[in-house]
Every structure is written in C-alpha cells, then in structure tokens.
Amino acid sequence: MKTVYTLVSPTLQETLNRVAVRLSDRKEEVVELLSDEQPSKSRLVELSYVQCTWWEGCYYCQDENHQWHQVKCFT
C-alpha cells in the first residue's frame, strides 16, 4: 500500500530513530485518533506503518523501509 504522508528530512530521521527506541509505540493511538476524522487515513496508517512515535507536537510513523513520515501535527 502506498503511503501518502510527508517523508521527513535525514536529520529528523536520525532523531526519530533515537526517540522511538526510548518511547513506546504510539501506532494504535494514531489509528484511533484518525479513525473518527479520517477513517481511510486511519486504515492506511494501520496497514502501511510498522510503528509510530510522538515528537515536538507531531505524530510520525515508520514504514517497512525504516523511513519516517509525518502523519499528524498539532499547532
């Protein structure tokens, strides 16, 4: 399944790799959050990503190729 979210910069990729090791996976939380407002994107996250994390106001999810994508931000 094709991902539709924004791939993040190499620097942020490295940061998220370090953060994800220390924090618990938030994928289920992201799926639930999106299920009400964007059900199709919720399903996409559920099927396309291995894990998700929270960093500086945004949820990021990692695909099977270990690439992080920005999924949802709060401002």
Backbone atoms as SQL, in Angstrom:
CREATE TABLE atoms (id INTEGER PRIMARY KEY, chain TEXT, resi INTEGER, resn TEXT, atom TEXT, x REAL, y REAL, z REAL);
INSERT INTO atoms VALUES
  (1, 'A', 1, 'MET', 'N', 0.844, -1.173, 0.000),
  (2, 'A', 1, 'MET', 'CA', 0.000, 0.000, 0.000),
  (3, 'A', 1, 'MET', 'C', 0.893, 1.241, 0.000),
  (4, 'A', 2, 'LYS', 'N', 0.532, 2.222, -0.783),
  (5, 'A', 2, 'LYS', 'CA', 1.317, 3.439, -0.910),
  (6, 'A', 2, 'LYS', 'C', 1.053, 4.384, 0.264),
  (7, 'A', 3, 'THR', 'N', 2.125, 4.958, 0.801),
  (8, 'A', 3, 'THR', 'CA', 1.963, 5.930, 1.879),
  (9, 'A', 3, 'THR', 'C', 1.697, 7.303, 1.281),
  (10, 'A', 4, 'VAL', 'N', 0.958, 8.118, 1.996),
  (11, 'A', 4, 'VAL', 'CA', 0.595, 9.433, 1.472),
  (12, 'A', 4, 'VAL', 'C', 1.098, 10.566, 2.352),
  (13, 'A', 5, 'TYR', 'N', 1.903, 10.235, 3.321),
  (14, 'A', 5, 'TYR', 'CA', 2.359, 11.260, 4.242),
  (15, 'A', 5, 'TYR', 'C', 3.741, 11.746, 3.873),
  (16, 'A', 6, 'THR', 'N', 4.139, 12.851, 4.453),
  (17, 'A', 6, 'THR', 'CA', 5.377, 13.521, 4.121),
  (18, 'A', 6, 'THR', 'C', 6.585, 12.808, 4.719),
  (19, 'A', 7, 'LEU', 'N', 7.522, 12.436, 3.858),
  (20, 'A', 7, 'LEU', 'CA', 8.787, 11.867, 4.300),
  (21, 'A', 7, 'LEU', 'C', 9.591, 12.987, 4.952),
  (22, 'A', 8, 'VAL', 'N', 10.217, 12.694, 6.082),
  (23, 'A', 8, 'VAL', 'CA', 10.941, 13.749, 6.808),
  (24, 'A', 8, 'VAL', 'C', 12.404, 13.796, 6.399),
  (25, 'A', 9, 'SER', 'N', 13.080, 14.870, 6.788),
  (26, 'A', 9, 'SER', 'CA', 14.480, 15.092, 6.431),
  (27, 'A', 9, 'SER', 'C', 15.384, 14.031, 7.051),
  (28, 'A', 10, 'PRO', 'N', 16.563, 13.827, 6.476),
  (29, 'A', 10, 'PRO', 'CA', 17.514, 12.859, 7.038),
  (30, 'A', 10, 'PRO', 'C', 17.877, 13.156, 8.500),
  (31, 'A', 11, 'THR', 'N', 18.001, 14.415, 8.854),
  (32, 'A', 11, 'THR', 'CA', 18.329, 14.783, 10.229),
  (33, 'A', 11, 'THR', 'C', 17.207, 14.369, 11.179),
  (34, 'A', 12, 'LEU', 'N', 15.970, 14.648, 10.783),
  (35, 'A', 12, 'LEU', 'CA', 14.831, 14.265, 11.606),
  (36, 'A', 12, 'LEU', 'C', 14.681, 12.738, 11.644),
  (37, 'A', 13, 'GLN', 'N', 15.016, 12.058, 10.545),
  (38, 'A', 13, 'GLN', 'CA', 15.002, 10.591, 10.527),
  (39, 'A', 13, 'GLN', 'C', 15.872, 10.055, 11.668),
  (40, 'A', 14, 'GLU', 'N', 17.080, 10.588, 11.796),
  (41, 'A', 14, 'GLU', 'CA', 18.012, 10.152, 12.838),
  (42, 'A', 14, 'GLU', 'C', 17.455, 10.425, 14.231),
  (43, 'A', 15, 'THR', 'N', 16.890, 11.615, 14.414),
  (44, 'A', 15, 'THR', 'CA', 16.298, 11.969, 15.713),
  (45, 'A', 15, 'THR', 'C', 15.174, 11.013, 16.068),
  (46, 'A', 16, 'LEU', 'N', 14.287, 10.758, 15.127),
  (47, 'A', 16, 'LEU', 'CA', 13.151, 9.881, 15.390),
  (48, 'A', 16, 'LEU', 'C', 13.599, 8.446, 15.667),
  (49, 'A', 17, 'ASN', 'N', 14.654, 8.004, 15.013),
  (50, 'A', 17, 'ASN', 'CA', 15.194, 6.668, 15.307),
  (51, 'A', 17, 'ASN', 'C', 15.623, 6.576, 16.766),
  (52, 'A', 18, 'ARG', 'N', 16.281, 7.618, 17.263),
  (53, 'A', 18, 'ARG', 'CA', 16.723, 7.629, 18.663),
  (54, 'A', 18, 'ARG', 'C', 15.526, 7.726, 19.616),
  (55, 'A', 19, 'VAL', 'N', 14.565, 8.570, 19.295),
  (56, 'A', 19, 'VAL', 'CA', 13.384, 8.771, 20.141),
  (57, 'A', 19, 'VAL', 'C', 12.551, 7.492, 20.223),
  (58, 'A', 20, 'ALA', 'N', 12.349, 6.838, 19.093),
  (59, 'A', 20, 'ALA', 'CA', 11.490, 5.657, 19.043),
  (60, 'A', 20, 'ALA', 'C', 12.029, 4.510, 19.892),
  (61, 'A', 21, 'VAL', 'N', 13.328, 4.449, 20.042),
  (62, 'A', 21, 'VAL', 'CA', 13.931, 3.392, 20.865),
  (63, 'A', 21, 'VAL', 'C', 13.575, 3.596, 22.333),
  (64, 'A', 22, 'ARG', 'N', 13.496, 4.846, 22.760),
  (65, 'A', 22, 'ARG', 'CA', 13.238, 5.161, 24.173),
  (66, 'A', 22, 'ARG', 'C', 11.758, 5.198, 24.535),
  (67, 'A', 23, 'LEU', 'N', 10.909, 5.469, 23.575),
  (68, 'A', 23, 'LEU', 'CA', 9.480, 5.631, 23.858),
  (69, 'A', 23, 'LEU', 'C', 8.672, 4.443, 23.368),
  (70, 'A', 24, 'SER', 'N', 7.492, 4.279, 23.916),
  (71, 'A', 24, 'SER', 'CA', 6.626, 3.185, 23.473),
  (72, 'A', 24, 'SER', 'C', 5.988, 3.522, 22.128),
  (73, 'A', 25, 'ASP', 'N', 5.628, 2.502, 21.407),
  (74, 'A', 25, 'ASP', 'CA', 4.990, 2.643, 20.101),
  (75, 'A', 25, 'ASP', 'C', 3.629, 3.315, 20.273),
  (76, 'A', 26, 'ARG', 'N', 3.332, 4.295, 19.412),
  (77, 'A', 26, 'ARG', 'CA', 2.065, 5.031, 19.513),
  (78, 'A', 26, 'ARG', 'C', 1.166, 4.781, 18.298),
  (79, 'A', 27, 'LYS', 'N', 1.458, 3.727, 17.546),
  (80, 'A', 27, 'LYS', 'CA', 0.686, 3.458, 16.327),
  (81, 'A', 27, 'LYS', 'C', -0.799, 3.298, 16.622),
  (82, 'A', 28, 'GLU', 'N', -1.138, 2.533, 17.626),
  (83, 'A', 28, 'GLU', 'CA', -2.545, 2.311, 17.968),
  (84, 'A', 28, 'GLU', 'C', -3.240, 3.637, 18.301),
  (85, 'A', 29, 'GLU', 'N', -2.532, 4.501, 18.980),
  (86, 'A', 29, 'GLU', 'CA', -3.056, 5.825, 19.334),
  (87, 'A', 29, 'GLU', 'C', -3.341, 6.654, 18.079),
  (88, 'A', 30, 'VAL', 'N', -2.429, 6.608, 17.104),
  (89, 'A', 30, 'VAL', 'CA', -2.608, 7.362, 15.855),
  (90, 'A', 30, 'VAL', 'C', -3.802, 6.803, 15.079),
  (91, 'A', 31, 'VAL', 'N', -3.892, 5.499, 14.987),
  (92, 'A', 31, 'VAL', 'CA', -5.003, 4.863, 14.277),
  (93, 'A', 31, 'VAL', 'C', -6.330, 5.285, 14.904),
  (94, 'A', 32, 'GLU', 'N', -6.397, 5.252, 16.215),
  (95, 'A', 32, 'GLU', 'CA', -7.624, 5.645, 16.910),
  (96, 'A', 32, 'GLU', 'C', -7.941, 7.128, 16.704),
  (97, 'A', 33, 'LEU', 'N', -6.940, 7.969, 16.784),
  (98, 'A', 33, 'LEU', 'CA', -7.123, 9.410, 16.585),
  (99, 'A', 33, 'LEU', 'C', -7.693, 9.709, 15.202),
  (100, 'A', 34, 'LEU', 'N', -7.141, 9.068, 14.192),
  (101, 'A', 34, 'LEU', 'CA', -7.583, 9.328, 12.825),
  (102, 'A', 34, 'LEU', 'C', -8.892, 8.631, 12.473),
  (103, 'A', 35, 'SER', 'N', -9.263, 7.608, 13.218),
  (104, 'A', 35, 'SER', 'CA', -10.447, 6.818, 12.853),
  (105, 'A', 35, 'SER', 'C', -11.721, 7.649, 12.796),
  (106, 'A', 36, 'ASP', 'N', -11.855, 8.642, 13.661),
  (107, 'A', 36, 'ASP', 'CA', -13.056, 9.481, 13.655),
  (108, 'A', 36, 'ASP', 'C', -13.031, 10.538, 12.559),
  (109, 'A', 37, 'GLU', 'N', -11.891, 11.208, 12.420),
  (110, 'A', 37, 'GLU', 'CA', -11.838, 12.328, 11.479),
  (111, 'A', 37, 'GLU', 'C', -11.443, 11.934, 10.060),
  (112, 'A', 38, 'GLN', 'N', -10.661, 10.881, 9.903),
  (113, 'A', 38, 'GLN', 'CA', -10.205, 10.456, 8.576),
  (114, 'A', 38, 'GLN', 'C', -10.065, 8.929, 8.547),
  (115, 'A', 39, 'PRO', 'N', -11.185, 8.210, 8.469),
  (116, 'A', 39, 'PRO', 'CA', -11.137, 6.746, 8.539),
  (117, 'A', 39, 'PRO', 'C', -10.220, 6.088, 7.509),
  (118, 'A', 40, 'SER', 'N', -10.187, 6.608, 6.287),
  (119, 'A', 40, 'SER', 'CA', -9.339, 5.980, 5.268),
  (120, 'A', 40, 'SER', 'C', -7.858, 6.154, 5.603),
  (121, 'A', 41, 'LYS', 'N', -7.492, 7.309, 6.153),
  (122, 'A', 41, 'LYS', 'CA', -6.098, 7.522, 6.553),
  (123, 'A', 41, 'LYS', 'C', -5.750, 6.695, 7.781),
  (124, 'A', 42, 'SER', 'N', -6.719, 6.495, 8.646),
  (125, 'A', 42, 'SER', 'CA', -6.513, 5.640, 9.805),
  (126, 'A', 42, 'SER', 'C', -6.160, 4.229, 9.351),
  (127, 'A', 43, 'ARG', 'N', -6.897, 3.735, 8.388),
  (128, 'A', 43, 'ARG', 'CA', -6.648, 2.396, 7.845),
  (129, 'A', 43, 'ARG', 'C', -5.284, 2.353, 7.160),
  (130, 'A', 44, 'LEU', 'N', -4.930, 3.395, 6.465),
  (131, 'A', 44, 'LEU', 'CA', -3.636, 3.476, 5.795),
  (132, 'A', 44, 'LEU', 'C', -2.493, 3.370, 6.807),
  (133, 'A', 45, 'VAL', 'N', -2.612, 4.088, 7.912),
  (134, 'A', 45, 'VAL', 'CA', -1.597, 4.017, 8.965),
  (135, 'A', 45, 'VAL', 'C', -1.520, 2.598, 9.508),
  (136, 'A', 46, 'GLU', 'N', -2.674, 2.013, 9.749),
  (137, 'A', 46, 'GLU', 'CA', -2.717, 0.659, 10.310),
  (138, 'A', 46, 'GLU', 'C', -2.023, -0.357, 9.400),
  (139, 'A', 47, 'LEU', 'N', -2.205, -0.222, 8.089),
  (140, 'A', 47, 'LEU', 'CA', -1.665, -1.196, 7.144),
  (141, 'A', 47, 'LEU', 'C', -0.254, -0.879, 6.648),
  (142, 'A', 48, 'SER', 'N', 0.119, 0.397, 6.633),
  (143, 'A', 48, 'SER', 'CA', 1.357, 0.797, 5.969),
  (144, 'A', 48, 'SER', 'C', 2.556, 1.011, 6.881),
  (145, 'A', 49, 'TYR', 'N', 2.310, 1.204, 8.159),
  (146, 'A', 49, 'TYR', 'CA', 3.415, 1.571, 9.039),
  (147, 'A', 49, 'TYR', 'C', 3.679, 0.521, 10.101),
  (148, 'A', 50, 'VAL', 'N', 4.938, 0.433, 10.486),
  (149, 'A', 50, 'VAL', 'CA', 5.389, -0.547, 11.463),
  (150, 'A', 50, 'VAL', 'C', 5.228, -0.008, 12.881),
  (151, 'A', 51, 'GLN', 'N', 5.572, 1.260, 13.067),
  (152, 'A', 51, 'GLN', 'CA', 5.470, 1.885, 14.393),
  (153, 'A', 51, 'GLN', 'C', 5.281, 3.387, 14.230),
  (154, 'A', 52, 'CYS', 'N', 4.825, 4.020, 15.300),
  (155, 'A', 52, 'CYS', 'CA', 4.644, 5.475, 15.313),
  (156, 'A', 52, 'CYS', 'C', 5.215, 6.034, 16.610),
  (157, 'A', 53, 'THR', 'N', 5.571, 7.315, 16.565),
  (158, 'A', 53, 'THR', 'CA', 6.069, 7.995, 17.752),
  (159, 'A', 53, 'THR', 'C', 5.593, 9.441, 17.745),
  (160, 'A', 54, 'TRP', 'N', 5.772, 10.085, 18.860),
  (161, 'A', 54, 'TRP', 'CA', 5.392, 11.492, 19.045),
  (162, 'A', 54, 'TRP', 'C', 6.663, 12.297, 19.237),
  (163, 'A', 55, 'TRP', 'N', 6.781, 13.435, 18.534),
  (164, 'A', 55, 'TRP', 'CA', 7.953, 14.282, 18.698),
  (165, 'A', 55, 'TRP', 'C', 7.579, 15.718, 18.393),
  (166, 'A', 56, 'GLU', 'N', 7.771, 16.583, 19.361),
  (167, 'A', 56, 'GLU', 'CA', 7.584, 18.032, 19.217),
  (168, 'A', 56, 'GLU', 'C', 6.282, 18.417, 18.512),
  (169, 'A', 57, 'GLY', 'N', 5.171, 17.868, 18.994),
  (170, 'A', 57, 'GLY', 'CA', 3.854, 18.270, 18.500),
  (171, 'A', 57, 'GLY', 'C', 3.329, 17.501, 17.307),
  (172, 'A', 58, 'CYS', 'N', 4.067, 16.484, 16.867),
  (173, 'A', 58, 'CYS', 'CA', 3.634, 15.714, 15.697),
  (174, 'A', 58, 'CYS', 'C', 3.735, 14.214, 15.945),
  (175, 'A', 59, 'TYR', 'N', 2.865, 13.493, 15.259),
  (176, 'A', 59, 'TYR', 'CA', 2.984, 12.042, 15.196),
  (177, 'A', 59, 'TYR', 'C', 3.753, 11.709, 13.925),
  (178, 'A', 60, 'TYR', 'N', 4.691, 10.793, 14.047),
  (179, 'A', 60, 'TYR', 'CA', 5.456, 10.294, 12.916),
  (180, 'A', 60, 'TYR', 'C', 5.339, 8.780, 12.908),
  (181, 'A', 61, 'CYS', 'N', 5.242, 8.201, 11.715),
  (182, 'A', 61, 'CYS', 'CA', 5.165, 6.750, 11.609),
  (183, 'A', 61, 'CYS', 'C', 6.251, 6.252, 10.660),
  (184, 'A', 62, 'GLN', 'N', 6.765, 5.066, 10.973),
  (185, 'A', 62, 'GLN', 'CA', 7.867, 4.473, 10.226),
  (186, 'A', 62, 'GLN', 'C', 7.344, 3.341, 9.346),
  (187, 'A', 63, 'ASP', 'N', 7.773, 3.354, 8.075),
  (188, 'A', 63, 'ASP', 'CA', 7.347, 2.304, 7.159),
  (189, 'A', 63, 'ASP', 'C', 8.291, 1.100, 7.224),
  (190, 'A', 64, 'GLU', 'N', 8.019, 0.106, 6.408),
  (191, 'A', 64, 'GLU', 'CA', 8.814, -1.122, 6.411),
  (192, 'A', 64, 'GLU', 'C', 10.262, -0.885, 5.988),
  (193, 'A', 65, 'ASN', 'N', 10.515, 0.216, 5.291),
  (194, 'A', 65, 'ASN', 'CA', 11.871, 0.554, 4.843),
  (195, 'A', 65, 'ASN', 'C', 12.605, 1.426, 5.856),
  (196, 'A', 66, 'HIS', 'N', 12.042, 1.529, 7.056),
  (197, 'A', 66, 'HIS', 'CA', 12.620, 2.310, 8.157),
  (198, 'A', 66, 'HIS', 'C', 12.672, 3.813, 7.872),
  (199, 'A', 67, 'GLN', 'N', 11.759, 4.291, 7.031),
  (200, 'A', 67, 'GLN', 'CA', 11.656, 5.705, 6.732),
  (201, 'A', 67, 'GLN', 'C', 10.500, 6.294, 7.539),
  (202, 'A', 68, 'TRP', 'N', 10.739, 7.431, 8.168),
  (203, 'A', 68, 'TRP', 'CA', 9.719, 8.104, 8.968),
  (204, 'A', 68, 'TRP', 'C', 8.933, 9.080, 8.112),
  (205, 'A', 69, 'HIS', 'N', 7.630, 9.157, 8.394),
  (206, 'A', 69, 'HIS', 'CA', 6.716, 10.051, 7.685),
  (207, 'A', 69, 'HIS', 'C', 5.923, 10.850, 8.710),
  (208, 'A', 70, 'GLN', 'N', 5.764, 12.130, 8.440),
  (209, 'A', 70, 'GLN', 'CA', 4.926, 12.981, 9.303),
  (210, 'A', 70, 'GLN', 'C', 3.475, 12.651, 9.006),
  (211, 'A', 71, 'VAL', 'N', 2.713, 12.297, 10.036),
  (212, 'A', 71, 'VAL', 'CA', 1.344, 11.867, 9.856),
  (213, 'A', 71, 'VAL', 'C', 0.337, 12.907, 10.334),
  (214, 'A', 72, 'LYS', 'N', 0.574, 13.483, 11.494),
  (215, 'A', 72, 'LYS', 'CA', -0.395, 14.436, 12.055),
  (216, 'A', 72, 'LYS', 'C', 0.333, 15.360, 13.026),
  (217, 'A', 73, 'CYS', 'N', 0.111, 16.673, 12.844),
  (218, 'A', 73, 'CYS', 'CA', 0.702, 17.663, 13.750),
  (219, 'A', 73, 'CYS', 'C', -0.381, 18.499, 14.397),
  (220, 'A', 74, 'PHE', 'N', -0.072, 18.976, 15.579),
  (221, 'A', 74, 'PHE', 'CA', -0.964, 19.865, 16.322),
  (222, 'A', 74, 'PHE', 'C', -0.230, 21.165, 16.542),
  (223, 'A', 75, 'THR', 'N', -0.895, 22.278, 16.223),
  (224, 'A', 75, 'THR', 'CA', -0.253, 23.591, 16.403),
  (225, 'A', 75, 'THR', 'C', -0.993, 24.426, 17.400);
